[in-house]
Amino acid sequence: MDFEQVGKIIDKYQEKRTGLISILHDIQDRYHFLPEEALRKVASRLKMDLNDIYGVATFYKSFSLIPKGKHSITLCLGTACHVRGGPKILREMKKQLNIEPGQTTADKQFSLNVVNCLGVCAIGPVMFVDGKFYGEMNPLKARRIIEKINKNKRKNGVKS
Ligand code: FES
């Protein structure tokens, strides 16, 4: 893994401790998780204790210490989404991706997670994919989102 970008990210925030959260977000955006080597580099450059950095990294749910897929799929199974068919969508996603919630596909393309509410219950069932909400979902719509991502990947010549 090339960690040259980590130094550039730290430079962007002028090695300031107040920029730690932003630095971690940028590292996660770049690598899709927070690699240990990157965190060591952050600790060294910000002159912080590595344990404190791990403390921040594990406090926020948006950070991950294990590799995540390039595409993040979060399905809501809160009450409003559950009664409108959330579990059927989950079954379809598990079938399409061949993984359980909390897992990442072997090709590191997709991560699947479930949550109890995404705060947009009125448009449930809801999926949050790569930073975008998809409302009034059903299994077919969910499958089409995966197919569209895979199609774009092939179009852009990205190997899976
Ligand atoms: S219960 Fe699904 S968005 Fe609130």
Backbone and ligand atoms as CSV (ligand in chain L), in Angstrom:
chain,resi,resn,atom,element,x,y,z
A,1,MET,N,N,0.842,-1.198,0.000
A,1,MET,CA,C,0.000,0.000,0.000
A,1,MET,C,C,0.877,1.248,0.000
A,2,ASP,N,N,0.509,2.198,-0.818
A,2,ASP,CA,C,1.305,3.416,-0.936
A,2,ASP,C,C,0.795,4.467,0.056
A,3,PHE,N,N,1.675,4.842,0.991
A,3,PHE,CA,C,1.248,5.792,2.024
A,3,PHE,C,C,1.750,7.213,1.778
A,4,GLU,N,N,2.232,7.451,0.563
A,4,GLU,CA,C,2.727,8.792,0.230
A,4,GLU,C,C,1.613,9.835,0.418
A,5,GLN,N,N,0.387,9.422,0.067
A,5,GLN,CA,C,-0.744,10.346,0.170
A,5,GLN,C,C,-1.011,10.802,1.607
A,6,VAL,N,N,-0.659,9.944,2.563
A,6,VAL,CA,C,-0.914,10.293,3.969
A,6,VAL,C,C,-0.150,11.564,4.334
A,7,GLY,N,N,1.102,11.624,3.898
A,7,GLY,CA,C,1.917,12.818,4.173
A,7,GLY,C,C,1.294,14.062,3.557
A,8,LYS,N,N,0.779,13.903,2.346
A,8,LYS,CA,C,0.150,15.055,1.669
A,8,LYS,C,C,-1.108,15.497,2.402
A,9,ILE,N,N,-1.863,14.518,2.896
A,9,ILE,CA,C,-3.090,14.846,3.646
A,9,ILE,C,C,-2.725,15.611,4.918
A,10,ILE,N,N,-1.683,15.137,5.612
A,10,ILE,CA,C,-1.275,15.818,6.854
A,10,ILE,C,C,-0.796,17.236,6.527
A,11,ASP,N,N,-0.055,17.366,5.438
A,11,ASP,CA,C,0.412,18.701,5.004
A,11,ASP,C,C,-0.766,19.645,4.794
A,12,LYS,N,N,-1.822,19.096,4.178
A,12,LYS,CA,C,-3.010,19.906,3.864
A,12,LYS,C,C,-3.574,20.569,5.127
A,13,TYR,N,N,-3.466,19.882,6.245
A,13,TYR,CA,C,-3.987,20.433,7.508
A,13,TYR,C,C,-2.862,20.989,8.384
A,14,GLN,N,N,-1.741,21.267,7.748
A,14,GLN,CA,C,-0.595,21.929,8.388
A,14,GLN,C,C,-0.161,21.281,9.705
A,15,GLU,N,N,-0.258,19.943,9.737
A,15,GLU,CA,C,0.195,19.180,10.905
A,15,GLU,C,C,-0.487,19.608,12.199
A,16,LYS,N,N,-1.684,20.211,12.086
A,16,LYS,CA,C,-2.349,20.693,13.300
A,16,LYS,C,C,-3.204,19.595,13.927
A,17,ARG,N,N,-3.106,19.491,15.260
A,17,ARG,CA,C,-3.917,18.491,15.975
A,17,ARG,C,C,-5.401,18.771,15.811
A,18,THR,N,N,-5.759,20.031,15.655
A,18,THR,CA,C,-7.177,20.374,15.482
A,18,THR,C,C,-7.716,19.817,14.155
A,19,GLY,N,N,-6.807,19.446,13.283
A,19,GLY,CA,C,-7.231,18.892,11.994
A,19,GLY,C,C,-7.328,17.371,12.013
A,20,LEU,N,N,-7.145,16.772,13.187
A,20,LEU,CA,C,-7.081,15.301,13.262
A,20,LEU,C,C,-8.291,14.607,12.632
A,21,ILE,N,N,-9.492,15.047,12.987
A,21,ILE,CA,C,-10.695,14.374,12.461
A,21,ILE,C,C,-10.727,14.487,10.935
A,22,SER,N,N,-10.417,15.683,10.433
A,22,SER,CA,C,-10.415,15.875,8.973
A,22,SER,C,C,-9.342,15.014,8.324
A,23,ILE,N,N,-8.198,14.918,8.961
A,23,ILE,CA,C,-7.110,14.080,8.429
A,23,ILE,C,C,-7.577,12.621,8.353
A,24,LEU,N,N,-8.207,12.156,9.437
A,24,LEU,CA,C,-8.678,10.761,9.444
A,24,LEU,C,C,-9.756,10.537,8.380
A,25,HIS,N,N,-10.634,11.525,8.212
A,25,HIS,CA,C,-11.661,11.400,7.160
A,25,HIS,C,C,-11.009,11.299,5.779
A,26,ASP,N,N,-10.027,12.142,5.539
A,26,ASP,CA,C,-9.369,12.122,4.223
A,26,ASP,C,C,-8.638,10.798,3.998
A,27,ILE,N,N,-8.008,10.296,5.053
A,27,ILE,CA,C,-7.297,9.009,4.918
A,27,ILE,C,C,-8.311,7.900,4.630
A,28,GLN,N,N,-9.430,7.940,5.349
A,28,GLN,CA,C,-10.451,6.911,5.118
A,28,GLN,C,C,-11.013,7.010,3.698
A,29,ASP,N,N,-11.223,8.242,3.218
A,29,ASP,CA,C,-11.718,8.416,1.840
A,29,ASP,C,C,-10.730,7.807,0.841
A,30,ARG,N,N,-9.447,8.004,1.118
A,30,ARG,CA,C,-8.408,7.547,0.187
A,30,ARG,C,C,-8.241,6.028,0.184
A,31,TYR,N,N,-8.222,5.430,1.401
A,31,TYR,CA,C,-7.906,3.996,1.510
A,31,TYR,C,C,-9.124,3.123,1.846
A,32,HIS,N,N,-10.263,3.771,2.114
A,32,HIS,CA,C,-11.509,3.088,2.497
A,32,HIS,C,C,-11.427,2.457,3.882
A,33,PHE,N,N,-10.397,2.750,4.630
A,33,PHE,CA,C,-10.286,2.409,6.049
A,33,PHE,C,C,-9.071,3.144,6.596
A,34,LEU,N,N,-8.779,2.958,7.887
A,34,LEU,CA,C,-7.637,3.641,8.492
A,34,LEU,C,C,-6.521,2.619,8.735
A,35,PRO,N,N,-5.581,2.497,7.811
A,35,PRO,CA,C,-4.502,1.518,7.993
A,35,PRO,C,C,-3.602,1.913,9.174
A,36,GLU,N,N,-3.103,0.910,9.883
A,36,GLU,CA,C,-2.263,1.162,11.059
A,36,GLU,C,C,-1.052,2.027,10.700
A,37,GLU,N,N,-0.434,1.714,9.575
A,37,GLU,CA,C,0.767,2.476,9.191
A,37,GLU,C,C,0.443,3.957,8.997
A,38,ALA,N,N,-0.735,4.221,8.451
A,38,ALA,CA,C,-1.156,5.616,8.251
A,38,ALA,C,C,-1.350,6.304,9.600
A,39,LEU,N,N,-1.962,5.583,10.541
A,39,LEU,CA,C,-2.199,6.177,11.865
A,39,LEU,C,C,-0.879,6.436,12.589
A,40,ARG,N,N,0.093,5.555,12.377
A,40,ARG,CA,C,1.424,5.771,12.990
A,40,ARG,C,C,2.060,7.045,12.428
A,41,LYS,N,N,1.877,7.230,11.137
A,41,LYS,CA,C,2.440,8.413,10.492
A,41,LYS,C,C,1.764,9.681,11.039
A,42,VAL,N,N,0.443,9.620,11.192
A,42,VAL,CA,C,-0.305,10.761,11.732
A,42,VAL,C,C,0.195,11.060,13.144
A,43,ALA,N,N,0.337,10.014,13.965
A,43,ALA,CA,C,0.792,10.192,15.352
A,43,ALA,C,C,2.169,10.862,15.376
A,44,SER,N,N,3.043,10.385,14.521
A,44,SER,CA,C,4.395,10.924,14.486
A,44,SER,C,C,4.417,12.389,14.041
A,45,ARG,N,N,3.713,12.680,12.979
A,45,ARG,CA,C,3.742,14.052,12.435
A,45,ARG,C,C,2.997,15.046,13.336
A,46,LEU,N,N,1.910,14.601,13.974
A,46,LEU,CA,C,1.149,15.503,14.845
A,46,LEU,C,C,1.692,15.494,16.284
A,47,LYS,N,N,2.760,14.673,16.468
A,47,LYS,CA,C,3.374,14.506,17.805
A,47,LYS,C,C,2.306,14.154,18.851
A,48,MET,N,N,1.520,13.133,18.481
A,48,MET,CA,C,0.455,12.662,19.377
A,48,MET,C,C,0.711,11.207,19.735
A,49,ASP,N,N,0.116,10.794,20.828
A,49,ASP,CA,C,0.203,9.402,21.243
A,49,ASP,C,C,-0.676,8.565,20.298
A,50,LEU,N,N,-0.126,7.461,19.816
A,50,LEU,CA,C,-0.881,6.601,18.894
A,50,LEU,C,C,-2.190,6.118,19.541
A,51,ASN,N,N,-2.153,5.851,20.848
A,51,ASN,CA,C,-3.367,5.395,21.543
A,51,ASN,C,C,-4.477,6.444,21.479
A,52,ASP,N,N,-4.101,7.718,21.561
A,52,ASP,CA,C,-5.106,8.786,21.483
A,52,ASP,C,C,-5.744,8.806,20.094
A,53,ILE,N,N,-4.920,8.558,19.090
A,53,ILE,CA,C,-5.450,8.542,17.716
A,53,ILE,C,C,-6.400,7.356,17.543
A,54,TYR,N,N,-6.009,6.213,18.088
A,54,TYR,CA,C,-6.908,5.048,18.036
A,54,TYR,C,C,-8.199,5.342,18.801
A,55,GLY,N,N,-8.082,6.097,19.884
A,55,GLY,CA,C,-9.258,6.470,20.668
A,55,GLY,C,C,-10.256,7.230,19.809
A,56,VAL,N,N,-9.764,8.171,19.030
A,56,VAL,CA,C,-10.630,8.957,18.145
A,56,VAL,C,C,-11.170,8.057,17.024
A,57,ALA,N,N,-10.283,7.248,16.462
A,57,ALA,CA,C,-10.672,6.398,15.323
A,57,ALA,C,C,-11.744,5.384,15.707
A,58,THR,N,N,-11.733,4.937,16.951
A,58,THR,CA,C,-12.726,3.944,17.355
A,58,THR,C,C,-13.984,4.593,17.941
A,59,PHE,N,N,-13.878,5.871,18.300
A,59,PHE,CA,C,-15.045,6.561,18.873
A,59,PHE,C,C,-16.107,6.834,17.803
A,60,TYR,N,N,-15.664,7.245,16.627
A,60,TYR,CA,C,-16.609,7.617,15.566
A,60,TYR,C,C,-16.925,6.416,14.675
A,61,LYS,N,N,-18.239,6.169,14.516
A,61,LYS,CA,C,-18.671,5.025,13.718
A,61,LYS,C,C,-18.283,5.132,12.254
A,62,SER,N,N,-18.046,6.370,11.800
A,62,SER,CA,C,-17.744,6.528,10.373
A,62,SER,C,C,-16.340,6.044,10.020
A,63,PHE,N,N,-15.505,5.824,11.047
A,63,PHE,CA,C,-14.152,5.323,10.773
A,63,PHE,C,C,-14.112,3.813,10.906
A,64,SER,N,N,-13.243,3.211,10.094
A,64,SER,CA,C,-13.081,1.761,10.179
A,64,SER,C,C,-11.604,1.410,10.227
A,65,LEU,N,N,-11.266,0.467,11.093
A,65,LEU,CA,C,-9.869,0.017,11.181
A,65,LEU,C,C,-9.631,-1.218,10.316
A,66,ILE,N,N,-10.697,-1.719,9.725
A,66,ILE,CA,C,-10.520,-2.857,8.815
A,66,ILE,C,C,-10.914,-2.413,7.401
A,67,PRO,N,N,-10.297,-3.024,6.384
A,67,PRO,CA,C,-10.565,-2.595,5.013
A,67,PRO,C,C,-12.041,-2.671,4.664
A,68,LYS,N,N,-12.517,-1.628,4.022
A,68,LYS,CA,C,-13.911,-1.587,3.573
A,68,LYS,C,C,-13.935,-1.591,2.056
A,69,GLY,N,N,-15.110,-1.866,1.525
A,69,GLY,CA,C,-15.245,-1.871,0.081
A,69,GLY,C,C,-15.210,-0.461,-0.494
A,70,LYS,N,N,-14.925,-0.407,-1.763
A,70,LYS,CA,C,-14.899,0.884,-2.449
A,70,LYS,C,C,-16.278,1.528,-2.392
A,71,HIS,N,N,-17.311,0.701,-2.450
A,71,HIS,CA,C,-18.682,1.202,-2.418
A,71,HIS,C,C,-19.347,0.781,-1.111
A,72,SER,N,N,-19.879,1.768,-0.418
A,72,SER,CA,C,-20.488,1.512,0.880
A,72,SER,C,C,-22.010,1.499,0.769
A,73,ILE,N,N,-22.612,0.399,1.194
A,73,ILE,CA,C,-24.068,0.272,1.151
A,73,ILE,C,C,-24.588,0.130,2.578
A,74,THR,N,N,-25.425,1.066,2.981
A,74,THR,CA,C,-26.017,0.999,4.310
A,74,THR,C,C,-27.523,0.893,4.144
A,75,LEU,N,N,-28.068,-0.153,4.710
A,75,LEU,CA,C,-29.500,-0.388,4.615
A,75,LEU,C,C,-30.139,-0.136,5.978
A,76,CYS,N,N,-31.235,0.601,5.967
A,76,CYS,CA,C,-31.929,0.873,7.220
A,76,CYS,C,C,-32.931,-0.242,7.515
A,77,LEU,N,N,-32.863,-0.748,8.738
A,77,LEU,CA,C,-33.840,-1.746,9.185
A,77,LEU,C,C,-34.570,-1.250,10.427
A,78,GLY,N,N,-34.638,0.069,10.584
A,78,GLY,CA,C,-35.411,0.639,11.682
A,78,GLY,C,C,-36.888,0.334,11.471
A,79,THR,N,N,-37.697,0.612,12.455
A,79,THR,CA,C,-39.108,0.206,12.408
A,79,THR,C,C,-39.813,0.647,11.125
A,80,ALA,N,N,-39.714,1.922,10.790
A,80,ALA,CA,C,-40.428,2.437,9.608
A,80,ALA,C,C,-39.978,1.720,8.337
A,81,CYS,N,N,-38.696,1.459,8.222
A,81,CYS,CA,C,-38.179,0.779,7.026
A,81,CYS,C,C,-38.449,-0.720,7.089
A,82,HIS,N,N,-38.413,-1.266,8.293
A,82,HIS,CA,C,-38.644,-2.704,8.472
A,82,HIS,C,C,-40.050,-3.076,8.017
A,83,VAL,N,N,-41.056,-2.314,8.476
A,83,VAL,CA,C,-42.439,-2.674,8.140
A,83,VAL,C,C,-42.755,-2.451,6.658
A,84,ARG,N,N,-41.941,-1.673,5.991
A,84,ARG,CA,C,-42.188,-1.429,4.553
A,84,ARG,C,C,-41.322,-2.331,3.661
A,85,GLY,N,N,-40.719,-3.324,4.244
A,85,GLY,CA,C,-40.020,-4.308,3.398
A,85,GLY,C,C,-38.506,-4.320,3.497
A,86,GLY,N,N,-37.934,-3.651,4.487
A,86,GLY,CA,C,-36.478,-3.643,4.645
A,86,GLY,C,C,-35.841,-5.029,4.633
A,87,PRO,N,N,-36.423,-6.004,5.371
A,87,PRO,CA,C,-35.798,-7.333,5.398
A,87,PRO,C,C,-35.706,-7.993,4.015
A,88,LYS,N,N,-36.703,-7.744,3.154
A,88,LYS,CA,C,-36.640,-8.324,1.792
A,88,LYS,C,C,-35.466,-7.725,1.015
A,89,ILE,N,N,-35.235,-6.434,1.234
A,89,ILE,CA,C,-34.105,-5.775,0.552
A,89,ILE,C,C,-32.789,-6.352,1.070
A,90,LEU,N,N,-32.731,-6.572,2.378
A,90,LEU,CA,C,-31.514,-7.151,2.939
A,90,LEU,C,C,-31.248,-8.532,2.330
A,91,ARG,N,N,-32.294,-9.346,2.211
A,91,ARG,CA,C,-32.118,-10.684,1.614
A,91,ARG,C,C,-31.555,-10.562,0.198
A,92,GLU,N,N,-32.095,-9.601,-0.563
A,92,GLU,CA,C,-31.632,-9.412,-1.940
A,92,GLU,C,C,-30.166,-8.966,-1.967
A,93,MET,N,N,-29.803,-8.052,-1.069
A,93,MET,CA,C,-28.424,-7.549,-1.026
A,93,MET,C,C,-27.448,-8.669,-0.656
A,94,LYS,N,N,-27.862,-9.482,0.326
A,94,LYS,CA,C,-27.003,-10.600,0.731
A,94,LYS,C,C,-26.803,-11.574,-0.425
A,95,LYS,N,N,-27.894,-11.780,-1.186
A,95,LYS,CA,C,-27.819,-12.688,-2.332
A,95,LYS,C,C,-26.917,-12.096,-3.426
A,96,GLN,N,N,-27.115,-10.823,-3.719
A,96,GLN,CA,C,-26.339,-10.169,-4.778
A,96,GLN,C,C,-24.851,-10.108,-4.453
A,97,LEU,N,N,-24.553,-9.776,-3.206
A,97,LEU,CA,C,-23.158,-9.522,-2.826
A,97,LEU,C,C,-22.480,-10.730,-2.188
A,98,ASN,N,N,-23.306,-11.694,-1.774
A,98,ASN,CA,C,-22.782,-12.889,-1.138
A,98,ASN,C,C,-22.007,-12.577,0.149
A,99,ILE,N,N,-22.494,-11.620,0.894
A,99,ILE,CA,C,-21.894,-11.266,2.188
A,99,ILE,C,C,-23.005,-10.995,3.197
A,100,GLU,N,N,-22.613,-10.966,4.459
A,100,GLU,CA,C,-23.531,-10.621,5.547
A,100,GLU,C,C,-23.292,-9.152,5.921
A,101,PRO,N,N,-24.249,-8.529,6.612
A,101,PRO,CA,C,-24.008,-7.156,7.083
A,101,PRO,C,C,-22.736,-7.091,7.932
A,102,GLY,N,N,-21.985,-6.029,7.739
A,102,GLY,CA,C,-20.721,-5.865,8.461
A,102,GLY,C,C,-19.546,-6.425,7.686
A,103,GLN,N,N,-19.829,-7.049,6.529
A,103,GLN,CA,C,-18.740,-7.654,5.748
A,103,GLN,C,C,-18.479,-6.884,4.458
A,104,THR,N,N,-17.339,-7.216,3.862
A,104,THR,CA,C,-16.919,-6.613,2.594
A,104,THR,C,C,-16.694,-7.726,1.582
A,105,THR,N,N,-17.075,-7.498,0.345
A,105,THR,CA,C,-16.896,-8.535,-0.671
A,105,THR,C,C,-15.407,-8.839,-0.865
A,106,ALA,N,N,-15.123,-10.051,-1.315
A,106,ALA,CA,C,-13.725,-10.492,-1.463
A,106,ALA,C,C,-12.951,-9.582,-2.408
A,107,ASP,N,N,-13.628,-8.999,-3.391
A,107,ASP,CA,C,-12.924,-8.127,-4.342
A,107,ASP,C,C,-12.785,-6.692,-3.809
A,108,LYS,N,N,-13.215,-6.479,-2.550
A,108,LYS,CA,C,-13.105,-5.168,-1.884
A,108,LYS,C,C,-13.898,-4.070,-2.607
A,109,GLN,N,N,-14.948,-4.478,-3.298
A,109,GLN,CA,C,-15.756,-3.484,-4.010
A,109,GLN,C,C,-16.932,-2.969,-3.182
A,110,PHE,N,N,-17.572,-3.865,-2.405
A,110,PHE,CA,C,-18.768,-3.463,-1.662
A,110,PHE,C,C,-18.672,-3.831,-0.189
A,111,SER,N,N,-19.120,-2.892,0.658
A,111,SER,CA,C,-19.330,-3.186,2.078
A,111,SER,C,C,-20.811,-3.016,2.347
A,112,LEU,N,N,-21.350,-3.911,3.165
A,112,LEU,CA,C,-22.774,-3.867,3.482
A,112,LEU,C,C,-22.948,-3.678,4.984
A,113,ASN,N,N,-23.772,-2.708,5.348
A,113,ASN,CA,C,-24.073,-2.473,6.764
A,113,ASN,C,C,-25.558,-2.232,6.936
A,114,VAL,N,N,-26.045,-2.516,8.127
A,114,VAL,CA,C,-27.427,-2.168,8.449
A,114,VAL,C,C,-27.425,-1.236,9.660
A,115,VAL,N,N,-28.385,-0.329,9.688
A,115,VAL,CA,C,-28.523,0.604,10.812
A,115,VAL,C,C,-29.992,0.647,11.228
A,116,ASN,N,N,-30.245,1.302,12.358
A,116,ASN,CA,C,-31.616,1.348,12.887
A,116,ASN,C,C,-32.401,2.573,12.453
A,117,CYS,N,N,-31.773,3.568,11.920
A,117,CYS,CA,C,-32.496,4.713,11.360
A,117,CYS,C,C,-31.492,5.612,10.650
A,118,LEU,N,N,-31.878,6.068,9.485
A,118,LEU,CA,C,-31.022,7.001,8.748
A,118,LEU,C,C,-31.597,8.411,8.814
A,119,GLY,N,N,-32.677,8.565,9.568
A,119,GLY,CA,C,-33.249,9.896,9.781
A,119,GLY,C,C,-34.139,10.392,8.662
A,120,VAL,N,N,-34.488,9.520,7.741
A,120,VAL,CA,C,-35.370,9.926,6.634
A,120,VAL,C,C,-36.500,8.900,6.500
A,121,CYS,N,N,-37.124,8.601,7.633
A,121,CYS,CA,C,-38.124,7.525,7.719
A,121,CYS,C,C,-39.257,7.686,6.707
A,122,ALA,N,N,-39.638,8.920,6.401
A,122,ALA,CA,C,-40.782,9.161,5.514
A,122,ALA,C,C,-40.586,8.556,4.129
A,123,ILE,N,N,-39.339,8.371,3.717
A,123,ILE,CA,C,-39.107,7.815,2.376
A,123,ILE,C,C,-38.652,6.358,2.437
A,124,GLY,N,N,-38.863,5.710,3.579
A,124,GLY,CA,C,-38.433,4.328,3.755
A,124,GLY,C,C,-39.194,3.360,2.877
A,125,PRO,N,N,-38.622,2.197,2.646
A,125,PRO,CA,C,-37.315,1.745,3.109
A,125,PRO,C,C,-36.181,2.506,2.419
A,126,VAL,N,N,-35.124,2.737,3.168
A,126,VAL,CA,C,-34.042,3.591,2.671
A,126,VAL,C,C,-32.707,2.849,2.613
A,127,MET,N,N,-31.970,3.151,1.554
A,127,MET,CA,C,-30.580,2.703,1.454
A,127,MET,C,C,-29.718,3.935,1.262
A,128,PHE,N,N,-28.516,3.908,1.818
A,128,PHE,CA,C,-27.560,5.003,1.672
A,128,PHE,C,C,-26.342,4.405,0.980
A,129,VAL,N,N,-26.153,4.810,-0.267
A,129,VAL,CA,C,-25.089,4.197,-1.068
A,129,VAL,C,C,-24.121,5.271,-1.540
A,130,ASP,N,N,-22.864,5.108,-1.158
A,130,ASP,CA,C,-21.808,6.049,-1.562
A,130,ASP,C,C,-22.230,7.506,-1.351
A,131,GLY,N,N,-22.794,7.783,-0.181
A,131,GLY,CA,C,-23.118,9.158,0.170
A,131,GLY,C,C,-24.437,9.674,-0.368
A,132,LYS,N,N,-25.254,8.784,-0.955
A,132,LYS,CA,C,-26.526,9.238,-1.524
A,132,LYS,C,C,-27.687,8.398,-0.982
A,133,PHE,N,N,-28.781,9.086,-0.629
A,133,PHE,CA,C,-29.964,8.380,-0.140
A,133,PHE,C,C,-30.793,7.853,-1.305
A,134,TYR,N,N,-31.294,6.639,-1.142
A,134,TYR,CA,C,-32.245,6.068,-2.090
A,134,TYR,C,C,-33.483,5.674,-1.288
A,135,GLY,N,N,-34.611,6.321,-1.578
A,135,GLY,CA,C,-35.827,6.076,-0.818
A,135,GLY,C,C,-36.804,5.175,-1.546
A,136,GLU,N,N,-37.847,4.769,-0.785
A,136,GLU,CA,C,-38.896,3.900,-1.310
A,136,GLU,C,C,-38.307,2.712,-2.061
A,137,MET,N,N,-37.374,2.081,-1.392
A,137,MET,CA,C,-36.647,0.979,-2.024
A,137,MET,C,C,-37.452,-0.312,-2.031
A,138,ASN,N,N,-37.073,-1.173,-2.946
A,138,ASN,CA,C,-37.571,-2.543,-2.962
A,138,ASN,C,C,-36.434,-3.412,-3.490
A,139,PRO,N,N,-36.564,-4.736,-3.428
A,139,PRO,CA,C,-35.440,-5.588,-3.835
A,139,PRO,C,C,-34.962,-5.333,-5.270
A,140,LEU,N,N,-35.899,-5.100,-6.182
A,140,LEU,CA,C,-35.512,-4.879,-7.576
A,140,LEU,C,C,-34.692,-3.587,-7.727
A,141,LYS,N,N,-35.167,-2.501,-7.088
A,141,LYS,CA,C,-34.426,-1.232,-7.163
A,141,LYS,C,C,-33.028,-1.395,-6.565
A,142,ALA,N,N,-32.951,-2.138,-5.463
A,142,ALA,CA,C,-31.655,-2.347,-4.805
A,142,ALA,C,C,-30.715,-3.106,-5.734
A,143,ARG,N,N,-31.255,-4.134,-6.383
A,143,ARG,CA,C,-30.421,-4.920,-7.303
A,143,ARG,C,C,-29.926,-4.039,-8.453
A,144,ARG,N,N,-30.801,-3.171,-8.926
A,144,ARG,CA,C,-30.415,-2.295,-10.049
A,144,ARG,C,C,-29.297,-1.328,-9.656
A,145,ILE,N,N,-29.286,-0.888,-8.402
A,145,ILE,CA,C,-28.209,0.014,-7.958
A,145,ILE,C,C,-26.865,-0.720,-8.039
A,146,ILE,N,N,-26.865,-1.968,-7.586
A,146,ILE,CA,C,-25.623,-2.772,-7.649
A,146,ILE,C,C,-25.220,-2.979,-9.114
A,147,GLU,N,N,-26.198,-3.315,-9.925
A,147,GLU,CA,C,-25.909,-3.554,-11.346
A,147,GLU,C,C,-25.348,-2.294,-12.006
A,148,LYS,N,N,-25.902,-1.139,-11.632
A,148,LYS,CA,C,-25.429,0.119,-12.222
A,148,LYS,C,C,-23.980,0.397,-11.808
A,149,ILE,N,N,-23.660,0.164,-10.551
A,149,ILE,CA,C,-22.283,0.380,-10.090
A,149,ILE,C,C,-21.342,-0.562,-10.842
A,150,ASN,N,N,-21.742,-1.832,-10.959
A,150,ASN,CA,C,-20.900,-2.799,-11.674
A,150,ASN,C,C,-20.744,-2.429,-13.141
A,151,LYS,N,N,-21.831,-1.932,-13.743
A,151,LYS,CA,C,-21.787,-1.543,-15.154
A,151,LYS,C,C,-20.826,-0.359,-15.346
A,152,ASN,N,N,-20.914,0.627,-14.448
A,152,ASN,CA,C,-20.014,1.788,-14.531
A,152,ASN,C,C,-18.568,1.376,-14.351
A,153,LYS,N,N,-18.365,0.397,-13.472
A,153,LYS,CA,C,-17.017,-0.110,-13.217
A,153,LYS,C,C,-16.434,-0.697,-14.508
A,154,ARG,N,N,-17.269,-1.514,-15.179
A,154,ARG,CA,C,-16.804,-2.136,-16.428
A,154,ARG,C,C,-16.560,-1.072,-17.499
A,155,LYS,N,N,-17.485,-0.083,-17.541
A,155,LYS,CA,C,-17.365,0.988,-18.541
A,155,LYS,C,C,-16.074,1.781,-18.341
A,156,ASN,N,N,-15.710,1.980,-17.069
A,156,ASN,CA,C,-14.504,2.742,-16.760
A,156,ASN,C,C,-13.253,1.863,-16.734
A,157,GLY,N,N,-13.449,0.577,-17.105
A,157,GLY,CA,C,-12.303,-0.322,-17.181
A,157,GLY,C,C,-11.710,-0.705,-15.845
A,158,VAL,N,N,-12.518,-0.623,-14.786
A,158,VAL,CA,C,-12.024,-1.009,-13.458
A,158,VAL,C,C,-12.178,-2.500,-13.301
A,159,LYS,N,N,-11.079,-3.167,-12.936
A,159,LYS,CA,C,-11.145,-4.616,-12.719
A,159,LYS,C,C,-11.734,-4.889,-11.355
A,160,SER,N,N,-12.536,-5.974,-11.268
A,160,SER,CA,C,-13.075,-6.324,-9.961
A,160,SER,C,C,-12.241,-7.402,-9.317
L,1,FES,S1,S,-36.381,3.881,10.216
L,1,FES,FE1,FE,-35.381,3.880,8.325
L,1,FES,S2,S,-34.831,5.943,7.999
L,1,FES,FE2,FE,-35.762,5.951,9.943
